Amino acid sequence: MAANFDARRVLGCAHNEMMHTPSRTRRYLFVATMELTDTQSEAKIQKRTGDLSLYGCRVETRKPFPTGAKVRIRVARRSAKFVALGKVSYTTSEGMGIAFTQIEPNDQVILEKWLRSCATSLKARAQRSELMR
């Protein structure tokens, strides 16, 4: 059974920085190989993710799909692969934001593992920085 997410909860962030506000989820810098396929035209692009959250990701590309396009997402990092369906929530001259709309349970586990790893790395860097002060 697939998990469905409200695309309106995705943050339209154009920067590679972690952010947190009450109505939004944390986004982490996350660089990985990504393949996006427009489900209507079957057009494909292979790019890098810019950041990642539970609800979506940012893709760095100079030729984004149009806002509202439905996409199939495949992200590979090391030996893990994540697959989801999504929708283009915004575009800029530097990329586009993708809101996840459907994630299978096995892929949700991979996503959460990646995000825990990002949070742990961020916390460790902050602690090292604090010790150096």
RATADA-V941607 format. One record per residue. RES is the residue in three letters. OMEGA is omega in radians with two decimals (* if undefined). NEAR is the number of other C-alpha atoms within 12 Angstrom. D_LAST is the distance of its C-alpha to the last C-alpha in Angstrom with 1 decimal. Layout:
# RATADA-V941607
res=RES omega=OMEGA near=NEAR d_last=D_LAST
res=RES omega=OMEGA near=NEAR d_last=D_LAST
This chain:
# RATADA-V941607
res=MET omega=-3.07 near=10 d_last=48.7
res=ALA omega=3.05 near=16 d_last=46.2
res=ALA omega=3.10 near=20 d_last=43.5
res=ASN omega=-3.10 near=19 d_last=43.9
res=PHE omega=3.10 near=23 d_last=41.2
res=ASP omega=-3.08 near=21 d_last=41.5
res=ALA omega=-3.13 near=27 d_last=40.6
res=ARG omega=-3.11 near=23 d_last=39.9
res=ARG omega=-3.10 near=25 d_last=36.7
res=VAL omega=3.14 near=35 d_last=35.1
res=LEU omega=3.09 near=37 d_last=32.5
res=GLY omega=-3.04 near=33 d_last=33.6
res=CYS omega=-3.13 near=36 d_last=30.3
res=ALA omega=-3.10 near=28 d_last=30.4
res=HIS omega=3.08 near=25 d_last=26.8
res=ASN omega=3.13 near=23 d_last=24.8
res=GLU omega=3.08 near=19 d_last=22.2
res=MET omega=3.13 near=26 d_last=22.0
res=MET omega=3.09 near=22 d_last=23.6
res=HIS omega=2.99 near=15 d_last=24.8
res=THR omega=-3.08 near=12 d_last=27.4
res=PRO omega=-3.08 near=9 d_last=29.9
res=SER omega=-3.06 near=11 d_last=32.7
res=ARG omega=3.14 near=21 d_last=30.9
res=THR omega=3.12 near=23 d_last=29.3
res=ARG omega=3.05 near=30 d_last=26.0
res=ARG omega=-3.11 near=35 d_last=26.3
res=TYR omega=2.98 near=36 d_last=24.3
res=LEU omega=-3.07 near=29 d_last=24.2
res=PHE omega=-3.11 near=34 d_last=26.8
res=VAL omega=3.13 near=23 d_last=28.7
res=ALA omega=3.07 near=27 d_last=32.0
res=THR omega=-3.10 near=25 d_last=35.6
res=MET omega=2.99 near=33 d_last=37.7
res=GLU omega=3.08 near=29 d_last=41.4
res=LEU omega=3.08 near=41 d_last=42.7
res=THR omega=3.03 near=29 d_last=46.5
res=ASP omega=-3.02 near=27 d_last=48.1
res=THR omega=3.12 near=20 d_last=50.5
res=GLN omega=-3.07 near=15 d_last=53.2
res=SER omega=-3.04 near=15 d_last=53.5
res=GLU omega=3.05 near=15 d_last=52.0
res=ALA omega=-3.11 near=19 d_last=50.0
res=LYS omega=2.95 near=20 d_last=47.0
res=ILE omega=3.04 near=26 d_last=43.8
res=GLN omega=-3.09 near=24 d_last=41.2
res=LYS omega=3.08 near=27 d_last=37.7
res=ARG omega=2.97 near=29 d_last=34.0
res=THR omega=3.05 near=36 d_last=32.3
res=GLY omega=3.06 near=32 d_last=29.5
res=ASP omega=-2.99 near=39 d_last=28.2
res=LEU omega=3.03 near=45 d_last=29.6
res=SER omega=3.08 near=38 d_last=30.1
res=LEU omega=-2.99 near=37 d_last=32.6
res=TYR omega=-3.13 near=38 d_last=35.0
res=GLY omega=-3.13 near=47 d_last=34.8
res=CYS omega=3.04 near=51 d_last=33.2
res=ARG omega=-3.12 near=47 d_last=32.9
res=VAL omega=3.12 near=45 d_last=34.8
res=GLU omega=3.10 near=34 d_last=34.3
res=THR omega=3.08 near=24 d_last=37.9
res=ARG omega=3.13 near=17 d_last=39.8
res=LYS omega=-3.10 near=20 d_last=42.9
res=PRO omega=2.97 near=32 d_last=42.1
res=PHE omega=-3.14 near=36 d_last=44.7
res=PRO omega=3.06 near=24 d_last=46.0
res=THR omega=-3.13 near=22 d_last=44.5
res=GLY omega=-3.14 near=23 d_last=46.3
res=ALA omega=3.07 near=28 d_last=47.1
res=LYS omega=-3.04 near=29 d_last=47.1
res=VAL omega=2.96 near=37 d_last=45.3
res=ARG omega=-3.02 near=33 d_last=45.0
res=ILE omega=3.02 near=38 d_last=41.5
res=ARG omega=3.13 near=32 d_last=40.8
res=VAL omega=3.11 near=36 d_last=37.2
res=ALA omega=3.08 near=25 d_last=36.7
res=ARG omega=-3.03 near=21 d_last=33.5
res=ARG omega=-3.10 near=12 d_last=33.9
res=SER omega=-3.09 near=11 d_last=36.9
res=ALA omega=3.09 near=19 d_last=36.7
res=LYS omega=-3.13 near=23 d_last=38.7
res=PHE omega=3.13 near=33 d_last=38.5
res=VAL omega=3.11 near=31 d_last=41.5
res=ALA omega=2.94 near=38 d_last=42.0
res=LEU omega=-3.12 near=35 d_last=44.1
res=GLY omega=-3.11 near=38 d_last=42.6
res=LYS omega=3.09 near=38 d_last=43.3
res=VAL omega=-3.08 near=37 d_last=41.9
res=SER omega=3.08 near=35 d_last=40.3
res=TYR omega=3.04 near=29 d_last=39.3
res=THR omega=3.03 near=27 d_last=39.4
res=THR omega=3.10 near=23 d_last=37.7
res=SER omega=-3.10 near=16 d_last=38.2
res=GLU omega=-3.13 near=23 d_last=35.4
res=GLY omega=-3.13 near=32 d_last=36.3
res=MET omega=3.06 near=40 d_last=37.4
res=GLY omega=3.13 near=45 d_last=36.2
res=ILE omega=3.04 near=51 d_last=38.0
res=ALA omega=3.08 near=40 d_last=38.6
res=PHE omega=3.11 near=40 d_last=39.5
res=THR omega=3.12 near=33 d_last=43.0
res=GLN omega=3.13 near=30 d_last=43.9
res=ILE omega=3.08 near=30 d_last=42.1
res=GLU omega=-3.08 near=20 d_last=43.9
res=PRO omega=3.13 near=17 d_last=42.5
res=ASN omega=3.12 near=19 d_last=41.6
res=ASP omega=3.07 near=27 d_last=39.7
res=GLN omega=3.11 near=30 d_last=37.9
res=VAL omega=3.13 near=19 d_last=36.6
res=ILE omega=3.13 near=25 d_last=35.3
res=LEU omega=-3.13 near=33 d_last=33.6
res=GLU omega=3.10 near=21 d_last=31.9
res=LYS omega=3.11 near=21 d_last=30.8
res=TRP omega=-3.11 near=32 d_last=29.2
res=LEU omega=3.05 near=28 d_last=27.4
res=ARG omega=3.12 near=21 d_last=26.1
res=SER omega=3.10 near=18 d_last=24.8
res=CYS omega=-3.13 near=24 d_last=23.0
res=ALA omega=3.12 near=22 d_last=21.5
res=THR omega=3.13 near=15 d_last=20.4
res=SER omega=3.13 near=17 d_last=18.8
res=LEU omega=3.13 near=21 d_last=17.0
res=LYS omega=3.13 near=16 d_last=15.7
res=ALA omega=3.11 near=14 d_last=14.7
res=ARG omega=3.14 near=14 d_last=12.8
res=ALA omega=3.13 near=14 d_last=11.0
res=GLN omega=3.11 near=13 d_last=10.2
res=ARG omega=3.13 near=12 d_last=9.0
res=SER omega=3.12 near=11 d_last=6.7
res=GLU omega=3.14 near=10 d_last=5.5
res=LEU omega=-3.09 near=9 d_last=5.5
res=MET omega=-3.12 near=8 d_last=3.8
res=ARG omega=* near=7 d_last=0.0
